Amino acid sequence: MTDQTSLTVSRTIDAPAKDVFEVLTLPDHHVAIDGSGFVLSVDHGDRITSTGQTFRMNMSGDHMGGDYQTDNHVTGYDKDKLVAWQTAPADTDPPGWEWVWELTPQGPDHTEVRLTYDWGKVTDQALLEKVSFPLVTQEQLETSLGNLAAATTG
């Protein structure tokens, strides 16, 4: 057993931070960005413009017995720098895992993107027994960054 409660990957994308942020903050792009294979489509979600917003995604995965929906509660927002959300089964409060995207300009046309998947706030023992964290692997997170690069520069 590991005490690790988060995974972080990073990549430099050949695009300005504002362009990367535009892709990240539109839930419609998340199907193309997702490296886990769980995201099927956006059910509803406007562009993310502040904390407190929620967007719903249609998902599928064996860990949930097939198709399901999630509500993503925006917990962090700093224009062109950061967007974060906690994911929960639809119509429930977030149980504690969070996705954090941090953007750091590397000159006018390059952006370092750090993606952190953090499950350190999950305290529900039944959930911890049911879901084997990390549910998404480091390789899948790296795939998400590659997909984001393609969606931003393509």
SULMOBEL-V689297 format. One record per helix or strand. SS is the DSSP state (alpha for helix, beta for strand). FROM is the first residue (numbers start at 1). TO is the last residue. If there is no record, write none. Layout:
SS FROM TO
SS FROM TO
This chain:
beta 6 13
alpha 17 24
alpha 27 33
beta 39 44
beta 54 61
alpha 62 64
beta 66 78
beta 82 89
beta 98 105
beta 111 118
alpha 125 130
alpha 138 153
